[in-house]
Amino acid sequence: MRPQISNETLTYEEFKQIILNDYRIANESRQASLIGRKEVLTGKAKFGIFGDGKEIAQIAMAKAFEEGDFRSGYYRDQTFMFAAGLLTLEQFFSQLYAVPDASLEPSSAGRQMNGHYGTRLLNDDGTWKDLTKLKNSSADISPTAGQMPRLLGLAYASKLYRLNKNAAAKNAQFTIKGNEVAFGTIGDASTSEGLFFETINAAGVLQVPLAISVWDDGYGISVAKKYQTTKESISELLKGFERGEEKDGFLIYKANGWDYPALCEMYEKGIALCRANHIPVLFHIQEMTQPQGHSTSGSHERYKSQDRLKWEEKNDCIHKMREWIIQNSISSNEELEDIESAAKKRAQEARKNAWDIHTAGIKNEHSKTTALLQQLSAVSSNGVFIGKINDELLQSSDPERKEICIAIKKSLRYVIGESSNEKHALLNWLNEFEGYNKVRYDSNQFSQSNQSIFNIEPVPPIYKDDSPLVDGREVLQANFDYLLSTMPELVAFGEDVGGIGGVNQTYAGLQQKHGDYRVIDTGIREATIIGQGIGLALRGFRPIAEIQYLDYIAYAIQILTDDLACLQYRTRGGQKAPLIISTRGHRLEGIWHSGSPLQLILGAIRGIHCCVPRNMTQAAGFYNTILQSDEPALVIEPLNSYRIKEKLPVNIGEFRIPLGFPEVLREGSDVTIVTYGSLCRIAEDTCKQLSEHGIECELIDVQTLLPFDLNHTIAKSIQKTNKVLFLDEDVPGGGSAFMLQQVLEGQNAFQFLDAPPRTLSAKEHRPAYGSDGDYWSKPQMEDIFDIVYSMMSDYDSQRYPKIY
């Protein structure tokens, strides 16, 4: 049977060469897996996870992958990457060896374990490449099904570009009339994850050009699929999602992973419909194998029966393709043997090339270090000990950089108090070496481009004498209206954002004015709301994804921490997703809508800026600043401030508040109070009461927690007051402990203290319902007054005698 080929004008010889080239790619990929496993077991690499057994289906899928398309896959897609021209064998082995050089290992510059792929979407200066002229892969993550929410957003971008002609025209380097398909891959067992089902449902509702391939080899690590999936078949399970004559849904296809012609025909047909009509597609690829088991951490012989092992050997996809080629007289046994032999040789050659290039740099650093250590040992009174360290380093056949660093630092301990040119030479080399390694392993947490958040010039809000007083929510509404009018690539979406304009009316009337493809309602599905935003941001949109309440961010925390927060870092500046997450929190009554889980957030989202405005003008200023940058951020609007009156700035939509700079709301000389968000207003009222008792507090609103007080405003205040209270609504040891550590340790403010630093937070339990429940759950004016007064009493008991 001849596989479906788009260009039917091919000669038979051209047709044959396509098939033999596919057979070559499959064999080279298989050999790379086999060699890769050996490299791990011999200690040259730390860990290996490979795509053997999946080769033929991935080659068929790659045939339908076009320029402008995106992949959001998982860690067994090496053959697809080879076949699509997105990965070389040398790059495959460079990733296995964790080579910290993006020119040799473009997916992650050695920061991710092997099998985690991505293409470089950005130029060296951080600007976008023309993605319509490239085949693109978003950066993989390990958490199973974690790639699915992002996949939804990548596909949704194509739909929005078709609807939003102004955005498509402005972002011409991101889209070809919305014709791009987002290709997703996932292991069969991982379809048990909730993120998979949430994505399937959302894609079916949205009708986006999303194509999911499920690689089904019968197991999830060691657990057979009868324990994983109802009916032991994801395609059978999802029949309720299948498209009908009158109802939208998925096209569902099935094929065997060893059936080369059927796979080629299926992918060509399914992707054509997906691309042209924006119909989501599920490809269930069955009867796959996994010859080496899950990873190098174990052996599949431990959990597979002898019958299963024999079946896998007989039905191996490369073996079956070979049989098909011979049976259809496409090539001879001898010719295929030559291809197989050449593939093995090519993979071995690539391994050697990658290893030699990788170790050459380390050996140069090793040689320089041993030479300097030898020179130091010759002049030091402890030269014999330094010589032993050097000898040990010289005996290392394949040294790692950490061994070099350890040897240098151990040696320098022996010359404490000594002074020599040799010691200074070694110190200079250590500084230079550490500088190289900072770039290799500790760079690109945030944007390095001209659009970095720290390069955005602030613009203060401007007021006139007759500037109207309006509800805080009207400030945001007017600001969003301006932004939507001037930025065609801006979209806002979330639960209840569209039709009713948001639960607090910050988007009231904006869907009717700007269109339902600009201000968009979503289902109740926080994880894929975030994924939707990540994918849109990767494709040139400037999305604002709303999580209705701060408590609900827990549904999406895995996507935020494992995907968005580390994206710039794990690609070493190769990809970015400038998504804004908008939410609201603090001070409402009850367990579920009043949380301030900053400890959870601050620990999880490093790589995302965190803004905690005290009012809606501040919030608007943060949105404006972030939208001028190319970095992701979380903005937590103060939940009880939407109806509080604020002046409406004349320059709405244009004023910008910088991130990382606290504001002194009230000057004082006795105690510094550090807080943020809704507590600022409560603290201001408390400061007035304290002033009546002769205590003048300096009140500081940190404004943003990430970044935090870049100019050390708080330390300067403590130098004046010599006392500090950190105030927040998180649990004890949460946001308050974070601020305390940043100031006392990071800013060295402990040296200015005349009294122990204090913290005041909410109780350990969730806030109780009702006004009284709130009063005894979260910090109130009386709590603040009492703790500040007690600090002053401890400091000067005669002037401030105890109250209670």
Secondary structure by P-SEA (a helix, b strand, c coil): cccccccccccaaaaaaaaaaaaaaaaaaaaaaaaaaaaaaaccccbbbbbccccaaaaaaaaaccccbbbbccccaaaaaaaaccccaaaaaaaaacccccccccccccccccccccccccccccccccccccccccccccccccaaaaaaaaaaaaaaaaacaaaaaaaccccccccbbbbbbbcccccccaaaaaaaaaaaaaccbbbbbbbcccccccccccccccccccccccccccccccbbbbbbbbbbcccaaaaaaaaaaaaaaaaacbbbbbbbbccccccccccccccccccccaaaaaaaaaacaaaaaaaaaaaaccccaaaaaaaaaaaaaaaaaaaaaaaaaaaaaaaaaaaaaaaaaaaaaacccaaaaaaaaaaaaaacccccaaaaaaaaaaaaaaacccccaaaaaaaaaaaaaaaaaaaacccccccccccccccbbbbccccccccccccaaaaaaaaaaaaaaccccbbbbccccccccccccccccccccccccccccccccaaaaaaaaaaaaaaccccccccccccccccccccccccccccccccccccccbbbbbbcccccccccccccaaaaaaaccccbbbbbcccaaaaaaaaaaaaaccbbbbbbcccccccbbbbbbcccccbbbbccccccccccccbbbbccccaaaaaaaaaaaaaaaccccccccccccccccccaaaaaaaaaccbbbbbbccccccaaaaaaaaccccccccccccccbbbbbcccccccccaaaaaaccccaaaaaaaaaaaaaaaccccccccc
